[in-house]
């Protein structure tokens, strides 16, 4: 395991190499900018993702969601008769017809901006009718591409994570064993293995909303983190691979954007020259997101009085 002196040297080397990479990159190809990121729409109920087998869609500015999944989550009773759909929730009643651009809410007719449609056997309806017809707070977040249903109280990571023994994961820390410890004398005994569906969550002074793949104008790949960061210190990711040394990643700060007050988009490169400079990996440019087993956050949290490391199962593998 790396001692403190070696760790300090590695950190300094990483910062220097990162600076070399950024300057060299800009000089060789011009300062890149990020392309628009494909951010799939996610439906959340009380700030937790609702799993659906059909992706919500945006049609000319109108978001359509799979009504059965949403109705079931809200405790509504859905009845399908031919093309007619009836949903009862408490004293509210919503009636829809597949292919129609009108709906009846508690007996009163309402027009819809987009007609009710079927996709892969699931009925998609405009978001607004869900809010009005089922009498529940629904908001479309155009920055995060979230459909917020109910409250927006994001939980702390310790309230959603189920830490497990870190021992089976230790071989993946090859070459960067110090990442499996707070300091050399305090190795982690537990790890929280998150998935894409674990987002959003609060980790210390940061709120991690979502993680996406993004590309700049030179077609370089990055992890895009949508985040509220109330710290002045950046955070790092690291990549764990099955058959290669672990890789550490700092943020490419020059690419950071702030599309909305409080929300920032931060970018960490998949490929970095630091792998060659610090770890003598000659084929560093061959790294692909599909080579990565787990994405680690170089932070930790305490649960049940145990310091816990954080890994995210790679959803793009």
C-alpha angles and dihedrals in degrees: 000000000000116000123224094263092052091044091054090050091050091051092051091048091049092052092047093048091047089054091048090050094050095046094043092047093052093045094049101043108011123257106308124221128204122264119226106283123232101236110179114220113257126199116215130189114198088346095305123109119254111220112229130175092214121058117238111241139210113225114188092325096318117111116216122198133191101262100204094057091047094044093050091050091051093048096250123150111231123199123186119198112174104304094339120100125195123186123185122190116169108305093343123096125188122189124190138171123212109245093018127113094209134076137188118229114190089336096311120114118236130183120230126216090223129024123251109263143182124237122179091341095310127110115235120199133181113273095233094062090055090057096045098036098047096034096235133129110261125173133179113219107203094187099051095027088232127146102212113204119182117346127358097216103140111209127232115256092243089060095056104030125092105200119212134190109291094210097094089053098049096090088063090061089070112156093006101060091147088071088070091064139059087221128343092270093048111054117179115255094187136046131193110219107203131187133209087266090060091076133134106050141142118243112183108302093346131085112207107202103173146338122224140167114252137178133207127221090271089056094249114151125236141173107245113208119195102207149155105220117189094180133087092220121083123229131229136221125208130199124224116205130188099229106021144054117287116259128221121211132198123194120270091231095186089067096052116124134189108207093170135021106275096008118097132183110218124190129210116184123237092209119044136174088222088080090064097039097045104027104024092237102163096188094048092133092064093070112121130186086245090063091062120093099183136012110216127203110219090227135081142201138205124248125167087358091299125119106236130201121217129230129170118208106237107252093193097057 
